[in-house]
Amino acid sequence: MRYLKEYHRVTYANLLTSGKLNTYLAGIDRQAQERFEAFTEQMRQAQGITERLKEENALEWLGRMNNIRACAREIVNEEIIFA
């Protein structure tokens, strides 16, 4: 909502006055969450990060998963949130 309000004022005003802002934001949020989860899973599989790694070396697993989540968040922001 802040991004729309700051960078796309006309779209924000149109959605707000038509009563569709919350529906629009909920749709974007759902889309972003689904894409985030899909990217995270794809990258996890591509890098071979398994539950076994989590059991054997929790710190390495955590660091690699945090890196994947950060990358996925950046992609989702670029493709969906700030598009």
Residue pairs with C-beta under 8 A, 6 or more apart in sequence:
1 12
1 21
1 25
3 81
3 82
4 11
4 12
4 15
5 12
12 21
15 21
15 24
28 80
28 81
31 80
32 76
32 80
32 81
35 75
35 76
35 79
35 80
36 72
36 73
36 76
39 71
39 72
39 75
39 76
40 68
40 69
40 72
43 68
43 71
43 72
44 65
44 68
47 64
47 68
49 61
49 64
49 65
49 68
53 60
53 61
53 64
54 61
